[in-house]
Each structure stands twice: as C-alpha cells, then as structure tokens.
Amino acid sequence: MDTQLFVSTTTISRGRFEPIKNRGLVKPYGGLWTSTWEGESSAWVRWASDNYKTLYRRQWWLIEPDPVARICTIETYEDLRGLVARYPAGHFSEYLDFETMAREFDAIHLTKKGQRATHFTFPESLYGWDCESTLWFRWSFLSAAALQYH
C-alpha cells in the first residue's frame, strides 16, 4: 500500500487507536482514518477542503504502511456485497461487522473506484465514505513522520 496521510489535531501514536466498535452504521467507532498521499495532498484533504473547511491548525502525518499488513480492499460493489455477506453486522445486515473484520484484517481500504461504485448503492452501501480512504484497525505502520502544521 502507498504512503498514507493522517490529518489530526492530535499526535499519532500506537496508543491513538481506540478499539473498533460497531454502531449499526456504515462507519464504526474507533480506528484511525487515512487517505493515500498524492504528493501534496490526498483525496480526503480535497474533500474536506471543499466541504468543511476544517483543515486549519491540523498536523499532517505521512505514514508508511507495513508491507505485510493485512488490508481488505473494496474496489467494486461486488467486493462490498461479498464482505457484507461474510461479515454481516447482526440485524443490520446491510452493514459490515467491523469488529469481526478487525480480528482478520489490519485495515479496510476503499479505492477511488470503489468509492464511486459503492456510494449510492442499495441495499449495501458505503454512503458516508466520501472519498478514497483507509480505516486502520491497529498500528500497522513502519513509520509516521510529521509534515508542516497546516
């Protein structure tokens, strides 16, 4: 996996990870969210800049994922449907059981193509994952280096 960008008001560390907890929605509580670094920015930075203007006074961190990290990738609607069939979230059968997934994977990555393919789908959907992104279930990085403060 390519270098990732983490943007936060806090310092990144192994202790930064809160356990993954399902909440019956398309996103769980916990984990750490990144987006692929594209040289000066990322898909998430562009999306947040356009939608929330919340990137001021944030620290940017470049993260090098461990090449042996177990990453589940969603690139098609069929990928999402297969994962929901394998990891259904109880009575919320259209959502993923992130807690179970976190026992088998280190992260789940939604590609740019996957975001377009799953954003407005039914019954399974990743509406709310608004751009290419990765949800890390645990520390699976070789390094994390701070960039300038934004």
C-alpha positions as CSV (number, residue, x, y, z in Angstrom):
1,M,0.0,0.0,0.0
2,D,1.2,3.5,-0.8
3,T,2.1,6.2,1.7
4,Q,-0.9,7.4,3.7
5,L,-1.8,10.8,5.1
6,F,-3.3,11.2,8.5
7,V,-4.7,14.7,9.5
8,S,-5.5,15.4,13.1
9,T,-5.3,17.9,15.9
10,T,-3.5,15.2,18.0
11,T,-0.2,13.3,17.8
12,I,-0.2,10.0,16.1
13,S,0.9,7.0,18.2
14,R,0.2,3.4,18.8
15,G,-1.9,4.4,21.7
16,R,-4.0,6.6,19.5
17,F,-6.1,3.7,18.4
18,E,-9.4,3.2,20.1
19,P,-10.8,-0.3,19.6
20,I,-13.2,-0.8,16.7
21,K,-16.8,-0.8,17.9
22,N,-19.8,-1.4,15.6
23,R,-22.6,1.1,15.8
24,G,-25.1,-0.2,13.2
25,L,-24.0,2.4,10.7
26,V,-21.7,2.5,7.7
27,K,-18.7,3.6,9.8
28,P,-17.6,2.2,13.2
29,Y,-16.3,3.9,16.3
30,G,-12.5,3.8,16.8
31,G,-9.6,3.0,14.5
32,L,-7.6,5.6,12.5
33,W,-8.6,7.0,9.1
34,T,-6.1,7.9,6.4
35,S,-6.1,8.6,2.7
36,T,-3.4,7.9,0.1
37,W,-0.7,10.7,-0.1
38,E,-0.6,12.2,-3.6
39,G,2.5,14.3,-3.3
40,E,0.9,17.5,-1.8
41,S,-2.5,16.4,-0.7
42,S,-4.9,13.4,-0.6
43,A,-8.5,12.7,-1.6
44,W,-9.7,13.3,1.9
45,V,-7.9,16.7,2.2
46,R,-9.5,17.8,-1.1
47,W,-12.9,16.5,0.0
48,A,-12.7,18.2,3.4
49,S,-11.4,21.4,2.0
50,D,-14.4,21.6,-0.4
51,N,-17.0,20.5,2.2
52,Y,-16.0,21.6,5.7
53,K,-13.1,24.0,5.6
54,T,-11.8,22.2,8.8
55,L,-8.2,21.6,7.8
56,Y,-6.7,24.7,9.5
57,R,-4.5,24.2,12.5
58,R,-4.1,20.5,11.9
59,Q,-1.0,18.4,11.9
60,W,-0.4,16.3,8.8
61,W,1.4,12.9,9.2
62,L,2.9,10.8,6.4
63,I,2.5,7.1,7.3
64,E,4.3,4.2,5.7
65,P,2.2,1.1,6.0
66,D,3.9,-2.2,6.8
67,P,4.1,-4.2,3.6
68,V,2.8,-7.3,5.4
69,A,-0.3,-5.5,6.8
70,R,-3.5,-7.5,6.0
71,I,-5.6,-5.0,4.1
72,C,-9.1,-5.7,2.8
73,T,-9.7,-3.7,-0.4
74,I,-13.0,-2.6,-1.8
75,E,-12.9,-1.7,-5.5
76,T,-16.3,-2.8,-6.7
77,Y,-19.9,-3.2,-5.4
78,E,-19.4,-6.9,-5.7
79,D,-16.4,-6.6,-3.2
80,L,-18.7,-4.8,-0.8
81,R,-21.5,-7.3,-1.2
82,G,-19.2,-10.2,-0.6
83,L,-17.8,-8.6,2.5
84,V,-21.3,-7.9,3.9
85,A,-22.3,-11.5,3.2
86,R,-19.1,-12.7,5.1
87,Y,-19.2,-10.1,7.9
88,P,-22.9,-9.0,8.4
89,A,-23.4,-6.7,11.3
90,G,-26.2,-8.7,13.1
91,H,-29.6,-7.4,12.4
92,F,-28.1,-4.5,10.4
93,S,-27.3,-7.0,7.6
94,E,-26.6,-4.3,5.1
95,Y,-23.6,-3.1,7.2
96,L,-20.2,-4.5,7.8
97,D,-19.3,-6.1,11.2
98,F,-16.1,-4.2,11.7
99,E,-15.4,-5.8,15.0
100,T,-15.1,-9.2,13.4
101,M,-13.2,-7.8,10.4
102,A,-10.7,-6.3,12.8
103,R,-9.8,-9.8,14.0
104,E,-8.8,-10.9,10.5
105,F,-7.5,-7.6,8.9
106,D,-5.3,-4.7,9.9
107,A,-7.2,-2.3,7.7
108,I,-10.0,-1.8,5.2
109,H,-9.2,0.3,2.1
110,L,-11.8,1.9,-0.2
111,T,-10.3,2.8,-3.5
112,K,-11.3,5.7,-5.6
113,K,-13.0,3.4,-8.0
114,G,-14.6,1.5,-5.0
115,Q,-16.0,4.8,-3.6
116,R,-17.7,5.6,-6.9
117,A,-19.0,2.0,-7.1
118,T,-20.5,1.8,-3.6
119,H,-21.6,5.4,-2.7
120,F,-25.2,5.3,-3.9
121,T,-25.9,1.6,-4.0
122,F,-28.6,-0.5,-2.3
123,P,-29.0,-2.4,-0.1
124,E,-25.3,-2.5,0.8
125,S,-23.7,1.0,0.6
126,L,-20.7,2.9,1.8
127,Y,-22.5,6.2,1.6
128,G,-20.6,8.3,4.1
129,W,-17.2,7.1,2.9
130,D,-16.9,10.2,0.8
131,C,-13.6,9.6,-0.8
132,E,-10.8,7.1,-1.2
133,S,-9.7,6.2,2.4
134,T,-8.4,3.5,4.7
135,L,-9.7,2.6,8.1
136,W,-6.9,1.1,10.2
137,F,-7.9,-1.3,12.9
138,R,-4.5,-1.4,14.6
139,W,-1.0,0.1,14.3
140,S,0.4,-1.5,11.1
141,F,3.0,1.1,10.1
142,L,6.7,1.2,9.6
143,S,6.9,4.9,10.3
144,A,4.9,8.1,10.9
145,A,6.5,11.5,10.2
146,A,5.0,14.9,10.8
147,L,4.8,17.4,8.0
148,Q,4.4,21.1,8.5
149,Y,1.5,22.3,10.6
150,H,-1.5,23.3,8.4
